[in-house]
Amino acid sequence: MENKKKLPLSLYGFSAEMLCVILDLTKPFYGRQIYQWLIKGITSFDQMTDLPKFERQRLSELMPNISSSSVETSETDETGAVKLGIKLYDGSIIECVLLIDSKGRHTACLSSQVGCAMGCTFCRTGTMGLSRNLTAEEIIEQYIHLCKVSEEPVTHIVFMGMGEPLANIAPVTRAIRYFHEENGFNISLRRITISTCGVVPGILKLAEQKLQVKLAVSLVSADNPTRSKIMPVNTTWDLPELKKALLHYQRTGGKRFTLEYCMLRDVNTNEFAAKKLVAFAREMDVVVNLIPWNPAEGLPYETPSAHEIDAFARYLERMNIKYTRRYPRGREINGACGQLAVPLNKGLEVDYYDDDDDDDEE
């Protein structure tokens, strides 16, 4: 009996040349045409009108579904933020968010895992545990789904959704290279940000690859005992080891990165915490991103008062530490930083530091 050819679950993530191989295309330009239709978000061969009718029919029979996920839920808030619940091929649900910042830029906040194993105590995703990693195709399809609900081009991408991107680095970097393809989405690497809780091997891998994306490190506290209580990752790679990796990353070509500082009332907002942060930031080219904690049901923290935040910011200013202050986007739909979690399986706003001079840099 003839063996039926095994096809991938999705055509996203493949070059035009690989599409020719996968789909047994007789002419190379068919592969290029299909690739361009995929970039436009077309999900049916029947809609690919520049392909011959007989080829569209053959391909539709060969592969009825050319993507592996679908939109299960959609919520929008008054800022224009849209949170999508995406159903994967195995029934798992992940969340991704479209955000519009103060400059009108549209950013896709993508997930890299179903759940998360890091267990950060201020983050709802950490309460889910880890089900599995996402494939590059599943990551790319989130962007496609968000483009379809956006009224403007989605020009920036941040890996700040569910999961730890550097714990799934191979699919994440494969997706990034696909987003960067000149004949495809053509998104500048400097418009793509990877956020990590401090997975040192992943930071070193990024340094080795010299992938010129932006890096954001969730610090939360620069005091070792405090950080270990809040972020279990610190018991594996503590602050001295993290700083050593970040200095290496910067010395080998990594540019300015952000230290994401989630502010927790009466935990990390006093002068002692500020002094520790100043000492940690020394020797590195960084911007501190001050993020008031977004309320998340069941977690034992409170959002700091405006007075606490102002006093902390003034201290950083006196110490000549560059910082930005983030304002809530997506909070009303539980789409802000630290708020993403999917009850069906068992936050996220963007005002990150952005150097406009780097926007078109490769």
C-alpha positions in Angstrom: 0.0 0.0 0.0 1.3 3.4 -0.9 2.4 5.5 2.1 0.6 8.9 2.3 3.0 11.8 2.5 3.2 13.3 6.0 2.4 17.0 5.9 3.1 19.6 8.6 0.3 21.0 10.7 1.0 24.5 9.3 2.7 26.1 6.3 3.9 29.1 8.3 7.6 29.3 8.9 8.7 27.7 5.7 10.5 29.4 2.8 9.1 29.4 -0.8 11.6 26.7 -1.7 10.5 24.5 1.1 6.8 25.0 0.2 7.6 23.6 -3.2 9.1 20.4 -1.6 6.3 20.0 1.0 3.4 20.5 -1.5 5.0 18.8 -4.5 4.8 21.9 -6.6 5.8 21.5 -10.2 6.9 25.2 -10.7 9.1 27.2 -8.3 7.0 30.4 -8.7 4.0 28.6 -7.3 5.9 28.3 -4.0 6.7 32.1 -4.1 3.0 32.9 -4.8 1.8 30.7 -1.9 4.5 32.2 0.4 3.1 35.7 -0.4 -0.5 34.7 0.2 0.5 33.3 3.6 2.1 36.6 4.5 -1.2 38.3 3.7 -2.9 35.9 6.1 -4.9 33.9 3.6 -5.9 30.6 5.1 -7.4 28.7 2.1 -5.8 27.7 -1.2 -9.2 28.6 -2.8 -8.4 32.2 -2.1 -5.0 32.1 -3.9 -6.4 33.4 -7.1 -3.1 33.6 -9.1 -2.7 29.8 -8.8 -4.3 27.7 -11.6 -7.7 26.3 -10.6 -6.6 22.7 -10.9 -3.6 23.4 -8.6 -5.9 25.1 -6.0 -8.2 22.1 -6.1 -5.3 19.6 -5.7 -3.8 21.6 -2.8 -7.1 21.9 -1.0 -7.6 18.2 -1.1 -4.0 17.6 -0.1 -4.0 20.0 2.9 -7.5 21.3 3.8 -6.1 23.3 6.7 -2.9 25.4 6.0 -2.7 26.8 9.6 -2.8 24.9 12.9 -4.7 27.4 15.1 -7.9 29.4 15.3 -9.3 32.3 17.3 -11.4 31.0 20.2 -12.1 34.3 22.1 -11.6 38.0 21.6 -11.8 40.9 24.0 -11.2 44.6 23.4 -10.8 47.5 25.9 -11.1 51.3 25.7 -7.4 51.7 24.8 -7.9 49.6 21.7 -6.0 46.6 23.1 -7.3 43.3 21.8 -6.7 40.0 23.6 -7.2 36.8 21.6 -7.6 33.3 23.0 -6.0 31.0 20.4 -7.0 27.4 20.2 -4.1 25.1 19.1 -4.3 21.9 17.2 -4.3 19.8 20.4 -7.0 21.8 22.1 -4.7 23.9 24.2 -5.5 27.6 24.6 -3.0 30.4 24.6 -3.4 34.2 24.7 -1.8 36.9 22.7 -2.4 40.7 22.7 -2.5 43.6 20.3 -1.5 46.8 21.9 -1.4 50.4 20.7 1.1 52.7 22.5 1.1 56.4 23.1 2.8 56.9 19.7 0.1 54.9 17.9 2.4 52.0 17.1 0.7 48.6 16.9 2.5 45.9 18.8 1.9 42.1 18.8 2.6 40.6 22.2 3.2 36.9 21.6 3.3 33.8 23.8 6.1 31.2 23.5 4.7 28.4 25.7 1.4 27.0 26.9 1.7 28.2 30.5 5.0 28.7 32.2 7.4 26.8 34.4 9.1 29.8 36.0 6.7 30.3 38.8 7.2 34.0 39.3 4.9 34.9 42.2 3.6 38.2 40.8 2.5 36.7 37.4 -0.8 34.8 36.8 0.8 32.8 34.0 3.1 31.2 36.5 0.1 29.7 38.3 -0.7 27.6 35.3 2.5 25.5 35.2 4.0 24.5 31.9 2.0 22.3 29.5 4.4 22.4 26.5 6.5 24.7 24.2 5.0 26.3 21.2 6.4 25.6 17.7 7.6 28.4 15.5 4.5 27.9 13.4 2.2 28.4 16.4 4.2 31.6 17.3 3.9 33.0 13.8 0.2 32.3 13.6 -0.5 34.4 16.7 0.9 37.4 14.7 -1.3 36.5 11.8 -4.4 36.4 14.0 -3.5 39.8 15.5 -2.9 41.4 12.1 -6.4 40.5 11.1 -8.0 42.4 14.1 -5.7 45.4 13.7 -6.8 48.4 11.8 -3.2 49.4 11.2 0.0 47.5 10.3 1.4 45.7 13.3 5.0 47.0 13.2 6.5 45.7 16.5 6.6 42.3 18.2 7.4 41.6 21.8 7.7 38.1 23.4 6.1 39.1 26.6 3.1 36.8 26.6 2.7 33.5 28.2 5.9 31.5 28.8 9.6 32.1 29.0 10.9 32.7 25.5 14.5 31.8 26.3 13.3 28.4 27.6 12.0 27.7 24.1 14.8 29.6 22.2 15.0 27.5 19.0 11.3 28.0 17.9 11.4 31.6 19.1 14.5 32.5 17.0 13.2 30.6 14.0 10.0 32.6 14.2 12.0 35.8 14.5 14.0 35.1 11.4 10.7 34.4 9.5 9.3 37.7 10.7 12.6 39.4 9.5 12.6 37.9 6.0 12.9 40.8 3.5 10.4 39.2 1.0 8.0 38.5 3.8 6.9 40.6 6.8 10.3 42.4 6.7 10.2 43.5 10.4 13.4 45.0 11.6 15.1 43.0 14.3 15.3 46.2 16.4 11.4 46.2 16.4 11.4 42.8 18.1 11.9 42.4 21.8 12.5 39.2 23.8 11.6 39.4 27.5 13.2 37.0 29.9 13.0 36.4 33.7 16.8 35.7 33.6 17.5 32.4 31.9 21.2 32.7 31.7 21.9 30.0 29.1 19.4 31.7 26.8 21.0 35.1 27.2 24.4 33.5 26.4 22.9 31.8 23.4 21.5 35.1 22.1 25.0 36.6 22.5 26.4 33.7 20.5 23.9 34.1 17.7 24.4 37.9 17.6 20.6 38.2 16.9 20.2 41.9 17.1 16.7 41.9 18.7 16.0 44.0 21.8 16.3 42.4 25.2 14.2 43.0 28.2 15.1 41.4 31.6 12.5 41.0 34.3 14.4 42.0 37.4 11.8 42.9 40.0 14.4 43.1 42.7 18.2 43.6 42.8 18.5 42.0 46.2 19.3 38.3 46.1 17.1 37.0 49.0 14.2 39.1 47.9 14.4 38.2 44.3 14.7 34.5 45.2 11.4 34.7 47.1 9.6 36.4 44.2 11.3 34.7 41.3 12.4 31.0 41.7 14.7 31.4 38.7 17.0 33.4 40.9 17.8 30.2 42.9 19.2 28.7 39.7 20.9 31.7 38.2 21.4 34.4 40.9 22.0 38.1 40.4 25.8 38.0 40.1 25.5 35.2 37.5 22.8 37.1 35.7 24.8 40.3 35.6 27.9 38.4 34.4 25.8 37.0 31.5 24.3 40.5 30.7 27.8 42.1 30.6 28.9 39.4 28.2 25.9 39.9 26.1 26.6 43.6 25.9 30.3 43.2 25.3 29.7 40.8 22.4 27.5 43.2 20.5 24.2 43.4 22.4 22.9 46.9 22.6 21.1 48.8 25.4 18.5 46.6 27.0 15.8 47.2 29.6 15.5 46.0 33.2 11.8 45.4 33.7 11.0 46.4 37.3 7.6 45.3 38.4 6.8 47.5 41.4 5.2 45.7 44.4 3.8 47.8 47.2 6.0 47.6 50.4 8.2 44.9 48.8 10.6 46.5 46.3 9.8 50.2 46.3 11.8 51.6 49.2 15.2 53.4 49.2 17.1 50.1 50.0 15.6 48.5 46.9 16.5 51.5 44.8 20.1 51.5 46.0 20.4 47.8 45.1 19.0 48.5 41.7 21.4 51.3 41.1 24.3 49.0 42.0 23.1 46.2 39.8 22.7 48.6 36.8 26.2 50.0 37.1 28.6 49.1 34.3 25.7 48.2 31.9 24.0 50.3 29.3 20.4 49.9 30.5 17.1 51.6 30.9 15.0 50.7 33.9 11.3 50.3 33.0 9.2 51.0 36.1 6.0 48.9 35.9 3.3 49.3 38.6 2.0 45.8 39.4 -1.2 45.0 37.6 -3.8 43.4 39.9 -4.1 39.6 39.3 -6.7 37.5 41.1 -5.2 35.2 43.8 -1.8 36.8 44.0 -0.5 38.3 47.3 0.6 41.7 46.1 -0.7 45.3 45.8 -0.1 48.0 43.4 2.1 50.8 44.9 0.8 54.2 45.5 1.7 57.1 43.2 3.8 58.5 46.1 5.8 55.3 46.3 6.5 55.2 42.6 7.4 58.9 42.4 9.8 58.6 45.4 11.5 55.6 43.8 11.8 57.3 40.4 13.3 60.4 42.0 16.0 58.4 43.6 16.9 56.8 40.3 17.0 60.2 38.7 19.4 61.5 41.4 21.7 58.5 40.7 21.6 59.3 36.9 19.9 56.0 36.1 17.9 56.1 32.9 14.3 55.0 33.4 10.8 55.0 31.9 7.5 54.6 33.5 4.9 52.3 32.1 1.2 53.1 32.1 -1.5 50.4 32.0 -2.7 49.1 28.6 -4.9 46.1 28.4 -5.5 45.9 32.1 -9.3 45.9 31.8 -9.2 42.7 29.7 -6.6 41.0 31.9 -4.1 41.5 29.0 -1.6 43.6 30.9 1.8 42.6 32.2 1.5 39.5 34.4 -2.2 39.0 33.9 -2.3 36.4 31.2 -3.6 33.0 32.2 -6.1 30.6 30.6 -8.6 28.9 32.9 -9.6 26.7 29.9 -6.2 24.9 30.1 -6.3 23.8 33.6 0.3 40.8 31.7 0.4 42.6 29.0 1.0 46.1 27.9 3.8 47.7 26.0 5.5 50.9 26.8 8.9 49.4 26.7 12.0 51.6 26.0 12.3 52.3 22.4 15.1 54.1 20.7 13.6 55.5 17.5 17.0 55.7 15.9 17.2 51.9 16.0 13.8 51.3 14.4 15.1 50.7 10.9 18.3 49.0 11.9 18.9 45.5 10.7 
